[in-house]
Amino acid sequence: MMQQVNIGLVGGGTVGGALVSALAGSGDLLAARLGIRLQIARIAVRNLHKARSSNLPSHLLTDDWKSVVHNPDVHVVVELMGGTTTARQVVLAALKHGKPVVTANKALLSAHGEELFAAARAHRANLYYEASVAGGIPVIKILRESLIGNRILSLRGIVNGTCNYILTRMKLEGADFAEVLADAQRLGYAEADPTLDIDGFDAAHKTGILASLAHGFWVRPAEVHVEGIRHITRLDIQSASQLGYTIKLLGVVKTIAPGSTKPTRSGTRRSSSPASGILVAVYPALVPNDHVLASVNHAFNAIAVHGDRIGETLFYGRGAGGDPTASAVLSDLADAALDLRHDSHQRVPAFVPHAADSVHVVPVDQVVSRYYLRLTVIDQPGVFAKVASILARAHIGISSVIQPEGHEGETVPVILMIHDAPHAALMRAVAQIRRLSVVKAPPTVIRVENTSD
């Protein structure tokens, strides 16, 4: 006789509705492959009377999440409500009952992951979170299981579809940021308040989770350096293209060589000793056009992972939306069902420290990089000499200077490509440059990503 696993779903929004539809359409396929039938037993929603685009079975609905979590007939709890307050209560309550939990909530894991995984261990319950990063791309399972024999040297991801959509259209159409953002909001790619996306916080939640998983110790949100894309202009996109680059918002995790603020080289086989630190950051960057991440367009996500054994691999797909996220939730539900049947409480631990006491998050101020620097200056002789003098005193070299054509008036843009420089030193120099009377707008600083790290 086929076993049945009953699901308690908390959250009936876009992803919750997609999950219900996915189980209706793929339930027989899953049952055939697992030998276990997955069945939704109850669904908790905030408002029973809210009009919904999805067909949630009305007889399964309740507005009392506790009645779902505490129901003895519910074997697995799926949290898809979002937020970090009630969602935390839901997950902790389920884990304390020894029930496995599946969540897509990256903000919750970023803020409370350490506590939640500790609760899962204490109560011998599993917490599954494949859908929390990059939607339908199975990057969590890849890092946790498929690459278990690799040290992760670097990880670079385009993990926010809204920002990638905006930057792609700015490049392909020569459009301005504000214009494309308004379109993205109208089309549903961006929220009415787009702060979480365009200021980098959504990508930071995901990047912190990936960093924690890759390096075996919990990376707290305050340790993740975050920059968004509000300051990126059409001129920056065009100038980057002329220089052979594409601007992308990247989530970056990379090891820093012991005793150095420079990242490890990809061509160097690492010894068995751990890195002294890792950079965990989200920032817009100039990506070389010959790197695969430069060609990831529109709302797609991609994550390039470089392991010491496997080398560089790329994972690409839809990173958001109901169906891709529901696909990841189904994957976790399949694992949860099999783990329940075999009474397996932890096949591969979520976070496996490896000499974690020697590893720490390196402040971005200490990290060396190349930079693109755009200035808006008065069009008069001697301006460049003043700027160059400040950079020279800071021991920062200039590799090239570009003055884009077609700009007339009292002020003109000047673009400087900066040699390797520590972030803190460059920012101090930029602050001095900003105070020059000939500089008429805040400078724009964008990293040039060295994809060979």
C-alpha positions as semicolon CSV with decimal commas, in nm:
position;residue;x (nm);y (nm);z (nm)
1;M;0,000;0,000;0,000
2;M;0,136;0,343;-0,098
3;Q;0,220;0,572;0,190
4;Q;0,077;0,925;0,209
5;V;0,244;1,235;0,350
6;N;0,008;1,515;0,448
7;I;0,120;1,874;0,397
8;G;0,020;2,175;0,602
9;L;0,063;2,483;0,385
10;V;0,100;2,825;0,552
11;G;0,064;3,097;0,289
12;G;-0,175;3,108;-0,005
13;G;-0,015;3,371;-0,226
14;T;0,151;3,335;-0,565
15;V;0,387;3,054;-0,467
16;G;0,134;2,880;-0,245
17;G;-0,118;2,879;-0,528
18;A;0,147;2,753;-0,771
19;L;0,234;2,471;-0,531
20;V;-0,129;2,362;-0,508
21;S;-0,152;2,360;-0,888
22;A;0,179;2,178;-0,923
23;L;0,071;1,902;-0,686
24;A;-0,259;1,868;-0,873
25;G;-0,075;1,836;-1,203
26;S;0,228;1,634;-1,093
27;G;0,096;1,441;-0,796
28;D;0,073;1,111;-0,983
29;L;0,423;1,155;-1,128
30;L;0,568;1,223;-0,783
31;A;0,383;0,928;-0,632
32;A;0,517;0,697;-0,901
33;R;0,873;0,818;-0,851
34;L;0,868;0,829;-0,470
35;G;0,628;0,553;-0,379
36;I;0,470;0,817;-0,155
37;R;0,169;1,035;-0,228
38;L;0,192;1,401;-0,127
39;Q;-0,140;1,547;-0,019
40;I;-0,226;1,898;0,102
41;A;-0,430;1,857;0,419
42;R;-0,478;2,218;0,537
43;I;-0,394;2,568;0,413
44;A;-0,356;2,869;0,643
45;V;-0,405;3,215;0,494
46;R;-0,412;3,560;0,651
47;N;-0,752;3,657;0,512
48;L;-1,017;3,399;0,425
49;H;-1,217;3,654;0,228
50;K;-0,940;3,787;0,007
51;A;-0,993;3,746;-0,369
52;R;-0,727;3,510;-0,505
53;S;-0,600;3,443;-0,854
54;S;-0,529;3,080;-0,766
55;N;-0,786;2,807;-0,707
56;L;-0,721;2,715;-0,344
57;P;-0,967;2,449;-0,221
58;S;-1,201;2,642;0,009
59;H;-1,267;2,344;0,234
60;L;-0,896;2,330;0,329
61;L;-0,864;2,699;0,421
62;T;-0,824;2,845;0,769
63;D;-0,691;3,172;0,907
64;D;-0,541;2,998;1,212
65;W;-0,189;2,878;1,133
66;K;-0,158;2,709;1,471
67;S;-0,440;2,472;1,383
68;V;-0,235;2,365;1,080
69;V;0,101;2,328;1,255
70;H;-0,041;2,147;1,559
71;N;-0,268;1,918;1,357
72;P;-0,149;1,559;1,422
73;D;-0,253;1,461;1,070
74;V;-0,009;1,713;0,919
75;H;0,332;1,552;0,864
76;V;0,522;1,833;0,687
77;V;0,476;2,210;0,720
78;V;0,542;2,434;0,417
79;E;0,595;2,801;0,506
80;L;0,529;3,033;0,209
81;M;0,383;3,335;0,385
82;G;0,688;3,562;0,374
83;G;0,799;3,809;0,637
84;T;1,011;3,730;0,940
85;T;0,784;3,762;1,244
86;T;0,489;3,524;1,215
87;A;0,690;3,307;0,976
88;R;0,954;3,256;1,246
89;Q;0,683;3,150;1,492
90;V;0,539;2,906;1,239
91;V;0,874;2,742;1,161
92;L;0,984;2,718;1,525
93;A;0,649;2,574;1,632
94;A;0,662;2,307;1,362
95;L;1,022;2,213;1,441
96;K;0,946;2,187;1,813
97;H;0,676;1,935;1,722
98;G;0,943;1,738;1,536
99;K;0,784;1,815;1,199
100;P;1,002;1,883;0,896
101;V;0,962;2,231;0,747
102;V;1,000;2,348;0,387
103;T;1,046;2,722;0,338
104;A;1,113;2,962;0,050
105;N;1,171;3,252;0,288
106;K;1,521;3,394;0,230
107;A;1,459;3,697;0,455
108;L;1,363;3,465;0,741
109;L;1,671;3,247;0,696
110;S;1,898;3,548;0,664
111;A;1,767;3,702;0,986
112;H;1,706;3,390;1,197
113;G;1,874;3,101;1,019
114;E;2,118;3,021;1,299
115;E;1,834;2,991;1,549
116;L;1,612;2,788;1,316
117;F;1,878;2,533;1,224
118;A;1,970;2,498;1,592
119;A;1,603;2,425;1,667
120;A;1,592;2,169;1,386
121;R;1,894;1,988;1,534
122;A;1,757;2,003;1,887
123;H;1,422;1,852;1,790
124;R;1,557;1,608;1,530
125;A;1,359;1,768;1,250
126;N;1,475;1,872;0,905
127;L;1,455;2,223;0,762
128;Y;1,454;2,240;0,381
129;Y;1,519;2,565;0,195
130;E;1,597;2,500;-0,172
131;A;1,342;2,761;-0,285
132;S;1,500;3,037;-0,074
133;V;1,771;3,112;-0,333
134;A;1,737;3,142;-0,711
135;G;1,389;2,992;-0,744
136;G;1,395;2,685;-0,963
137;I;1,777;2,659;-0,983
138;P;1,877;2,375;-0,746
139;V;2,185;2,556;-0,614
140;I;2,127;2,468;-0,247
141;K;2,132;2,095;-0,315
142;I;2,433;2,139;-0,545
143;L;2,638;2,315;-0,277
144;R;2,515;2,092;0,004
145;E;2,539;1,755;-0,170
146;S;2,677;1,751;-0,526
147;L;2,987;1,960;-0,444
148;I;3,039;1,818;-0,096
149;G;3,397;1,718;-0,187
150;N;3,494;2,067;-0,303
151;R;3,621;2,371;-0,125
152;I;3,434;2,664;-0,275
153;L;3,689;2,919;-0,395
154;S;3,439;3,164;-0,537
155;L;3,071;3,205;-0,605
156;R;2,923;3,481;-0,820
157;G;2,553;3,504;-0,876
158;I;2,294;3,710;-1,056
159;V;2,027;3,633;-0,798
160;N;1,780;3,919;-0,832
161;G;1,565;3,907;-1,146
162;T;1,429;4,260;-1,104
163;C;1,772;4,421;-1,114
164;N;1,885;4,201;-1,400
165;Y;1,573;4,292;-1,598
166;I;1,638;4,663;-1,544
167;L;2,009;4,648;-1,631
168;T;1,940;4,432;-1,938
169;R;1,687;4,675;-2,081
170;M;1,911;4,971;-2,006
171;K;2,184;4,804;-2,211
172;L;1,974;4,671;-2,498
173;E;1,755;4,979;-2,539
174;G;1,978;5,262;-2,415
175;A;1,703;5,345;-2,166
176;D;1,728;5,537;-1,840
177;F;1,701;5,366;-1,501
178;A;1,384;5,546;-1,390
179;E;1,205;5,468;-1,715
180;V;1,281;5,096;-1,700
181;L;1,199;5,074;-1,329
182;A;0,855;5,222;-1,397
183;D;0,799;4,962;-1,670
184;A;0,917;4,684;-1,439
185;Q;0,664;4,794;-1,178
186;R;0,386;4,808;-1,434
187;L;0,471;4,457;-1,561
188;G;0,498;4,309;-1,212
189;Y;0,876;4,252;-1,217
190;A;0,922;4,513;-0,944
191;E;0,714;4,596;-0,637
192;A;0,547;4,933;-0,582
193;D;0,823;4,990;-0,325
194;P;1,126;4,843;-0,508
195;T;1,376;4,911;-0,228
196;L;1,433;4,546;-0,135
197;D;1,535;4,465;-0,492
198;I;1,711;4,766;-0,637
199;D;1,905;4,853;-0,321
200;G;2,048;4,501;-0,309
201;F;1,887;4,365;0,009
202;D;1,705;4,074;-0,154
203;A;2,029;3,965;-0,321
204;A;2,210;4,007;0,011
205;H;1,972;3,766;0,187
206;K;2,040;3,503;-0,078
207;T;2,415;3,566;-0,094
208;G;2,450;3,533;0,283
209;I;2,272;3,196;0,275
210;L;2,500;3,070;-0,004
211;A;2,810;3,195;0,179
212;S;2,704;3,018;0,499
213;L;2,642;2,696;0,312
214;A;2,967;2,713;0,114
215;H;3,191;2,791;0,409
216;G;3,028;2,614;0,701
217;F;2,965;2,902;0,942
218;W;2,671;3,137;0,972
219;V;2,721;3,469;0,794
220;R;2,514;3,734;0,966
221;P;2,332;3,998;0,758
222;A;2,543;4,280;0,904
223;E;2,857;4,114;0,765
224;V;2,733;4,130;0,405
225;H;2,843;4,442;0,217
226;V;2,546;4,572;0,015
227;E;2,523;4,816;-0,275
228;G;2,232;4,861;-0,513
229;I;2,185;4,992;-0,866
230;R;2,006;5,327;-0,818
231;H;2,319;5,520;-0,917
232;I;2,376;5,332;-1,245
233;T;2,305;5,554;-1,546
234;R;2,264;5,499;-1,916
235;L;2,609;5,656;-1,962
236;D;2,764;5,398;-1,728
237;I;2,603;5,114;-1,923
238;Q;2,721;5,258;-2,256
239;S;3,072;5,332;-2,131
240;A;3,109;4,984;-1,984
241;S;3,002;4,835;-2,316
242;Q;3,261;5,039;-2,506
243;L;3,525;4,910;-2,265
244;G;3,421;4,548;-2,318
245;Y;3,206;4,501;-2,007
246;T;2,844;4,453;-1,902
247;I;2,716;4,588;-1,571
248;K;2,546;4,327;-1,352
249;L;2,435;4,324;-0,990
250;L;2,637;4,039;-0,840
251;G;2,620;3,846;-0,518
252;V;2,984;3,754;-0,452
253;V;3,143;3,507;-0,212
254;K;3,515;3,453;-0,258
255;T;3,803;3,335;-0,047
256;I;4,082;3,575;0,044
257;A;4,433;3,432;0,048
258;P;4,590;3,399;0,396
259;G;4,786;3,712;0,485
260;S;4,654;3,899;0,182
261;T;4,360;4,116;0,090
262;K;4,369;3,987;-0,267
263;P;4,145;3,697;-0,370
264;T;4,296;3,358;-0,450
265;R;4,379;3,289;-0,814
266;S;4,163;3,031;-0,986
267;G;4,464;2,862;-1,141
268;T;4,618;2,786;-0,803
269;R;4,539;2,450;-0,641
270;R;4,459;2,524;-0,280
271;S;4,628;2,340;0,003
272;S;4,428;2,167;0,274
273;S;4,459;2,469;0,504
274;P;4,152;2,694;0,518
275;A;4,137;3,045;0,383
276;S;4,191;3,325;0,633
277;G;3,871;3,495;0,526
278;I;3,594;3,538;0,274
279;L;3,438;3,838;0,109
280;V;3,057;3,830;0,115
281;A;2,909;4,118;-0,082
282;V;2,643;4,242;-0,321
283;Y;2,738;4,514;-0,566
284;P;2,702;4,624;-0,928
285;A;3,012;4,529;-1,123
286;L;3,165;4,552;-1,467
287;V;3,169;4,191;-1,588
288;P;3,391;4,109;-1,890
289;N;3,177;4,043;-2,195
290;D;3,352;3,711;-2,255
291;H;3,234;3,577;-1,919
292;V;2,912;3,379;-1,926
293;L;2,744;3,593;-1,657
294;A;2,756;3,892;-1,893
295;S;2,512;3,718;-2,127
296;V;2,250;3,636;-1,859
297;N;1,964;3,869;-1,951
298;H;1,619;3,988;-1,843
299;A;1,471;3,822;-1,531
300;F;1,691;3,511;-1,544
301;N;1,928;3,414;-1,265
302;A;2,267;3,244;-1,290
303;I;2,525;3,135;-1,036
304;A;2,886;3,057;-1,122
305;V;3,049;2,833;-0,862
306;H;3,422;2,761;-0,862
307;G;3,532;2,457;-0,662
308;D;3,889;2,343;-0,609
309;R;3,816;2,003;-0,770
310;I;3,543;2,068;-1,024
311;G;3,662;2,407;-1,147
312;E;3,398;2,658;-1,259
313;T;3,038;2,549;-1,314
314;L;2,733;2,755;-1,406
315;F;2,372;2,711;-1,299
316;Y;2,112;2,907;-1,495
317;G;1,737;2,941;-1,495
318;R;1,434;3,132;-1,374
319;G;1,502;3,262;-1,028
320;A;1,158;3,383;-0,928
321;G;0,788;3,340;-0,997
322;G;0,529;3,093;-0,884
323;D;0,613;2,789;-1,097
324;P;0,996;2,792;-1,066
325;T;0,972;2,843;-0,688
326;A;0,703;2,575;-0,657
327;S;0,935;2,339;-0,846
328;A;1,202;2,391;-0,578
329;V;0,943;2,339;-0,303
330;L;0,836;2,011;-0,466
331;S;1,199;1,898;-0,462
332;D;1,219;1,967;-0,089
333;L;0,886;1,795;-0,027
334;A;1,014;1,485;-0,206
335;D;1,321;1,482;0,017
336;A;1,109;1,540;0,327
337;A;0,875;1,254;0,237
338;L;1,162;1,012;0,178
339;D;1,337;1,121;0,498
340;L;1,017;1,063;0,694
341;R;0,972;0,717;0,546
342;H;1,331;0,619;0,628
343;D;1,338;0,804;0,962
344;S;1,637;1,009;0,847
345;H;1,678;1,324;1,050
346;Q;1,985;1,466;0,880
347;R;2,140;1,299;0,576
348;V;2,380;1,586;0,501
349;P;2,398;1,861;0,768
350;A;2,300;2,204;0,646
351;F;2,616;2,380;0,763
352;V;2,934;2,182;0,813
353;P;3,215;2,379;0,976
354;H;3,561;2,301;0,844
355;A;3,816;2,477;1,063
356;A;3,557;2,753;1,096
357;D;3,748;2,917;1,382
358;S;4,010;3,021;1,126
359;V;3,762;3,164;0,877
360;H;3,594;3,501;0,901
361;V;3,419;3,755;0,681
362;V;3,666;4,011;0,554
363;P;3,543;4,373;0,557
364;V;3,509;4,505;0,203
365;D;3,730;4,803;0,294
366;Q;4,029;4,567;0,303
367;V;3,963;4,401;-0,032
368;V;4,162;4,502;-0,340
369;S;3,986;4,553;-0,673
370;R;3,996;4,746;-0,996
371;Y;3,739;5,022;-1,037
372;Y;3,544;5,232;-1,283
373;L;3,518;5,593;-1,160
374;R;3,287;5,845;-1,329
375;L;3,318;6,214;-1,245
376;T;3,109;6,512;-1,351
377;V;3,348;6,807;-1,375
378;I;3,373;7,162;-1,504
379;D;3,504;7,164;-1,862
380;Q;3,825;7,359;-1,810
381;P;4,203;7,294;-1,821
382;G;4,374;7,155;-1,510
383;V;4,083;6,950;-1,381
384;F;4,242;6,613;-1,449
385;A;4,567;6,721;-1,281
386;K;4,382;6,794;-0,958
387;V;4,207;6,458;-0,961
388;A;4,523;6,268;-1,054
389;S;4,716;6,441;-0,776
390;I;4,472;6,314;-0,510
391;L;4,486;5,960;-0,645
392;A;4,866;5,969;-0,664
393;R;4,896;6,076;-0,299
394;A;4,680;5,773;-0,211
395;H;4,911;5,548;-0,419
396;I;4,625;5,467;-0,656
397;G;4,710;5,425;-1,022
398;I;4,502;5,519;-1,327
399;S;4,503;5,273;-1,616
400;S;4,303;5,485;-1,863
401;V;4,096;5,801;-1,895
402;I;3,792;5,840;-2,120
403;Q;3,592;6,155;-2,192
404;P;3,272;6,044;-2,368
405;E;3,187;6,247;-2,676
406;G;2,866;6,435;-2,734
407;H;2,848;6,615;-2,400
408;E;2,837;6,993;-2,409
409;G;2,783;7,257;-2,147
410;E;2,953;7,375;-1,832
411;T;3,008;7,021;-1,702
412;V;3,123;6,702;-1,874
413;P;3,166;6,341;-1,766
414;V;3,512;6,193;-1,725
415;I;3,567;5,820;-1,673
416;L;3,878;5,681;-1,506
417;M;3,970;5,314;-1,495
418;I;4,154;5,252;-1,170
419;H;4,429;4,995;-1,110
420;D;4,405;4,751;-0,816
421;A;4,332;4,950;-0,501
422;P;4,200;4,872;-0,153
423;H;3,837;4,978;-0,126
424;A;3,891;5,199;0,181
425;A;4,182;5,385;0,022
426;L;3,987;5,451;-0,296
427;M;3,680;5,573;-0,109
428;R;3,891;5,814;0,098
429;A;4,042;5,951;-0,222
430;V;3,699;5,978;-0,387
431;A;3,572;6,175;-0,084
432;Q;3,855;6,423;-0,136
433;I;3,785;6,444;-0,508
434;R;3,418;6,514;-0,433
435;R;3,521;6,822;-0,233
436;L;3,704;6,976;-0,528
437;S;3,523;7,285;-0,657
438;V;3,554;7,155;-1,013
439;V;3,355;6,837;-0,932
440;K;2,983;6,909;-0,963
441;A;2,810;6,579;-0,878
442;P;2,870;6,279;-0,652
443;P;3,125;6,046;-0,817
444;T;3,008;5,703;-0,931
445;V;3,229;5,409;-0,828
446;I;3,171;5,062;-0,974
447;R;3,395;4,759;-0,927
448;V;3,553;4,580;-1,220
449;E;3,501;4,213;-1,139
450;N;3,805;3,992;-1,182
451;T;3,632;3,670;-1,287
452;S;3,961;3,476;-1,278
453;D;3,968;3,497;-0,896
